Amino acid sequence: MLRKIRDEDLHLMGFNKHHGKPEWMVIKNLTVAPPPVRPSVAMPNLYRSEDDLTYAYQQIIKMNNLLKTQIEKGTNQSTINEILAQLQFYVATLMDNDLCGQPT
């Protein structure tokens, strides 16, 4: 739908067709930071814990898999919307964990 917006309408919406189009704002692939950027944290007694970024990626993967499973099962739309909202929350907090009005 976003690709079908005419160039004339893009200008009216405040977009420059050469530098930014609405369809470019949709994330299709989420880049994962390499392990050196998100190292495990050493804990007492030789335990290790994953850092916050790794935990955020895990939550996104869980929600994405749950969403896919529930869609395939034909779950009702309100449940799908709740899972989708959770997925959006986890992606948003991965991008910016200081979102106004959201727990960190």
CNS distance restraints for C-alpha pairs under 8 A (distance, minus, plus):
assign (resid   1 and name CA) (resid   5 and name CA) 7.28 0.50 0.50
assign (resid   2 and name CA) (resid  22 and name CA) 5.94 0.50 0.50
assign (resid   2 and name CA) (resid  23 and name CA) 5.23 0.50 0.50
assign (resid   3 and name CA) (resid  22 and name CA) 7.51 0.50 0.50
assign (resid   3 and name CA) (resid  23 and name CA) 5.93 0.50 0.50
assign (resid   5 and name CA) (resid   9 and name CA) 6.47 0.50 0.50
assign (resid   5 and name CA) (resid  10 and name CA) 6.71 0.50 0.50
assign (resid   6 and name CA) (resid  10 and name CA) 6.31 0.50 0.50
assign (resid   7 and name CA) (resid  11 and name CA) 6.51 0.50 0.50
assign (resid   7 and name CA) (resid  17 and name CA) 6.51 0.50 0.50
assign (resid   8 and name CA) (resid  12 and name CA) 6.63 0.50 0.50
assign (resid   9 and name CA) (resid  13 and name CA) 6.16 0.50 0.50
assign (resid  10 and name CA) (resid  14 and name CA) 6.33 0.50 0.50
assign (resid  10 and name CA) (resid  15 and name CA) 5.10 0.50 0.50
assign (resid  10 and name CA) (resid  16 and name CA) 6.85 0.50 0.50
assign (resid  10 and name CA) (resid  17 and name CA) 6.75 0.50 0.50
assign (resid  10 and name CA) (resid  21 and name CA) 7.51 0.50 0.50
assign (resid  11 and name CA) (resid  15 and name CA) 5.27 0.50 0.50
assign (resid  11 and name CA) (resid  16 and name CA) 6.27 0.50 0.50
assign (resid  11 and name CA) (resid  17 and name CA) 7.57 0.50 0.50
assign (resid  15 and name CA) (resid  19 and name CA) 7.83 0.50 0.50
assign (resid  15 and name CA) (resid  20 and name CA) 6.01 0.50 0.50
assign (resid  15 and name CA) (resid  21 and name CA) 6.30 0.50 0.50
assign (resid  15 and name CA) (resid  22 and name CA) 7.83 0.50 0.50
assign (resid  16 and name CA) (resid  20 and name CA) 5.53 0.50 0.50
assign (resid  16 and name CA) (resid  21 and name CA) 6.95 0.50 0.50
assign (resid  17 and name CA) (resid  21 and name CA) 5.83 0.50 0.50
assign (resid  20 and name CA) (resid  24 and name CA) 6.77 0.50 0.50
assign (resid  21 and name CA) (resid  25 and name CA) 7.38 0.50 0.50
assign (resid  22 and name CA) (resid  26 and name CA) 7.67 0.50 0.50
assign (resid  32 and name CA) (resid  57 and name CA) 7.68 0.50 0.50
assign (resid  33 and name CA) (resid  37 and name CA) 6.26 0.50 0.50
assign (resid  33 and name CA) (resid  38 and name CA) 7.09 0.50 0.50
assign (resid  34 and name CA) (resid  38 and name CA) 6.87 0.50 0.50
assign (resid  35 and name CA) (resid  39 and name CA) 5.59 0.50 0.50
assign (resid  38 and name CA) (resid  50 and name CA) 7.87 0.50 0.50
assign (resid  38 and name CA) (resid  51 and name CA) 6.03 0.50 0.50
assign (resid  38 and name CA) (resid  52 and name CA) 7.85 0.50 0.50
assign (resid  38 and name CA) (resid  53 and name CA) 6.24 0.50 0.50
assign (resid  38 and name CA) (resid  54 and name CA) 6.56 0.50 0.50
assign (resid  39 and name CA) (resid  50 and name CA) 7.02 0.50 0.50
assign (resid  39 and name CA) (resid  51 and name CA) 6.49 0.50 0.50
assign (resid  40 and name CA) (resid  48 and name CA) 6.20 0.50 0.50
assign (resid  40 and name CA) (resid  49 and name CA) 5.54 0.50 0.50
assign (resid  40 and name CA) (resid  50 and name CA) 4.58 0.50 0.50
assign (resid  40 and name CA) (resid  51 and name CA) 5.78 0.50 0.50
assign (resid  41 and name CA) (resid  48 and name CA) 5.55 0.50 0.50
assign (resid  41 and name CA) (resid  49 and name CA) 5.04 0.50 0.50
assign (resid  41 and name CA) (resid  50 and name CA) 5.97 0.50 0.50
assign (resid  41 and name CA) (resid  51 and name CA) 6.33 0.50 0.50
assign (resid  42 and name CA) (resid  46 and name CA) 6.95 0.50 0.50
assign (resid  42 and name CA) (resid  47 and name CA) 6.28 0.50 0.50
assign (resid  42 and name CA) (resid  48 and name CA) 4.70 0.50 0.50
assign (resid  42 and name CA) (resid  49 and name CA) 6.48 0.50 0.50
assign (resid  43 and name CA) (resid  47 and name CA) 4.96 0.50 0.50
assign (resid  43 and name CA) (resid  48 and name CA) 5.33 0.50 0.50
assign (resid  43 and name CA) (resid  49 and name CA) 6.79 0.50 0.50
assign (resid  50 and name CA) (resid  54 and name CA) 6.05 0.50 0.50
assign (resid  50 and name CA) (resid  55 and name CA) 6.62 0.50 0.50
assign (resid  51 and name CA) (resid  55 and name CA) 6.43 0.50 0.50
assign (resid  52 and name CA) (resid  56 and name CA) 6.09 0.50 0.50
assign (resid  53 and name CA) (resid  57 and name CA) 6.23 0.50 0.50
assign (resid  53 and name CA) (resid  94 and name CA) 7.10 0.50 0.50
assign (resid  54 and name CA) (resid  58 and name CA) 6.19 0.50 0.50
assign (resid  55 and name CA) (resid  59 and name CA) 6.28 0.50 0.50
assign (resid  56 and name CA) (resid  60 and name CA) 6.28 0.50 0.50
assign (resid  56 and name CA) (resid  90 and name CA) 6.59 0.50 0.50
assign (resid  56 and name CA) (resid  91 and name CA) 7.94 0.50 0.50
assign (resid  56 and name CA) (resid  94 and name CA) 6.25 0.50 0.50
assign (resid  57 and name CA) (resid  61 and name CA) 6.19 0.50 0.50
assign (resid  57 and name CA) (resid  94 and name CA) 7.85 0.50 0.50
assign (resid  58 and name CA) (resid  62 and name CA) 6.14 0.50 0.50
assign (resid  59 and name CA) (resid  63 and name CA) 6.12 0.50 0.50
assign (resid  59 and name CA) (resid  90 and name CA) 6.81 0.50 0.50
assign (resid  60 and name CA) (resid  64 and name CA) 5.97 0.50 0.50
assign (resid  60 and name CA) (resid  87 and name CA) 6.02 0.50 0.50
assign (resid  60 and name CA) (resid  90 and name CA) 5.93 0.50 0.50
assign (resid  60 and name CA) (resid  91 and name CA) 6.63 0.50 0.50
assign (resid  61 and name CA) (resid  65 and name CA) 6.07 0.50 0.50
assign (resid  62 and name CA) (resid  66 and name CA) 6.05 0.50 0.50
assign (resid  63 and name CA) (resid  67 and name CA) 5.95 0.50 0.50
assign (resid  63 and name CA) (resid  83 and name CA) 6.69 0.50 0.50
assign (resid  63 and name CA) (resid  84 and name CA) 7.82 0.50 0.50
assign (resid  63 and name CA) (resid  86 and name CA) 7.14 0.50 0.50
assign (resid  63 and name CA) (resid  87 and name CA) 5.52 0.50 0.50
assign (resid  64 and name CA) (resid  68 and name CA) 6.22 0.50 0.50
assign (resid  64 and name CA) (resid  87 and name CA) 6.66 0.50 0.50
assign (resid  65 and name CA) (resid  69 and name CA) 6.15 0.50 0.50
assign (resid  66 and name CA) (resid  70 and name CA) 6.07 0.50 0.50
assign (resid  66 and name CA) (resid  83 and name CA) 7.60 0.50 0.50
assign (resid  67 and name CA) (resid  71 and name CA) 6.11 0.50 0.50
assign (resid  67 and name CA) (resid  80 and name CA) 6.64 0.50 0.50
assign (resid  67 and name CA) (resid  83 and name CA) 6.13 0.50 0.50
assign (resid  67 and name CA) (resid  84 and name CA) 6.87 0.50 0.50
assign (resid  68 and name CA) (resid  72 and name CA) 6.23 0.50 0.50
assign (resid  69 and name CA) (resid  73 and name CA) 6.22 0.50 0.50
assign (resid  70 and name CA) (resid  74 and name CA) 6.25 0.50 0.50
assign (resid  70 and name CA) (resid  75 and name CA) 5.38 0.50 0.50
assign (resid  70 and name CA) (resid  80 and name CA) 6.95 0.50 0.50
assign (resid  71 and name CA) (resid  75 and name CA) 5.99 0.50 0.50
assign (resid  71 and name CA) (resid  80 and name CA) 7.06 0.50 0.50
assign (resid  75 and name CA) (resid  79 and name CA) 6.80 0.50 0.50
assign (resid  75 and name CA) (resid  80 and name CA) 6.84 0.50 0.50
assign (resid  76 and name CA) (resid  80 and name CA) 6.53 0.50 0.50
assign (resid  77 and name CA) (resid  81 and name CA) 6.04 0.50 0.50
assign (resid  78 and name CA) (resid  82 and name CA) 6.30 0.50 0.50
assign (resid  79 and name CA) (resid  83 and name CA) 6.34 0.50 0.50
assign (resid  80 and name CA) (resid  84 and name CA) 6.05 0.50 0.50
assign (resid  81 and name CA) (resid  85 and name CA) 6.04 0.50 0.50
assign (resid  82 and name CA) (resid  86 and name CA) 6.33 0.50 0.50
assign (resid  83 and name CA) (resid  87 and name CA) 6.19 0.50 0.50
assign (resid  84 and name CA) (resid  88 and name CA) 6.12 0.50 0.50
assign (resid  85 and name CA) (resid  89 and name CA) 6.12 0.50 0.50
assign (resid  86 and name CA) (resid  90 and name CA) 6.29 0.50 0.50
assign (resid  87 and name CA) (resid  91 and name CA) 6.28 0.50 0.50
assign (resid  88 and name CA) (resid  92 and name CA) 5.99 0.50 0.50
assign (resid  89 and name CA) (resid  93 and name CA) 6.10 0.50 0.50
assign (resid  90 and name CA) (resid  94 and name CA) 6.11 0.50 0.50
assign (resid  91 and name CA) (resid  95 and name CA) 6.40 0.50 0.50
assign (resid  92 and name CA) (resid  96 and name CA) 6.13 0.50 0.50
assign (resid  92 and name CA) (resid  97 and name CA) 7.49 0.50 0.50
assign (resid  92 and name CA) (resid  99 and name CA) 7.98 0.50 0.50
assign (resid  93 and name CA) (resid  97 and name CA) 4.35 0.50 0.50
assign (resid  93 and name CA) (resid  98 and name CA) 7.40 0.50 0.50
assign (resid  93 and name CA) (resid  99 and name CA) 6.97 0.50 0.50
assign (resid  93 and name CA) (resid 104 and name CA) 7.66 0.50 0.50
assign (resid  97 and name CA) (resid 104 and name CA) 5.69 0.50 0.50
assign (resid  98 and name CA) (resid 102 and name CA) 7.50 0.50 0.50
assign (resid  98 and name CA) (resid 104 and name CA) 6.44 0.50 0.50
assign (resid  99 and name CA) (resid 103 and name CA) 7.92 0.50 0.50
assign (resid  99 and name CA) (resid 104 and name CA) 7.85 0.50 0.50
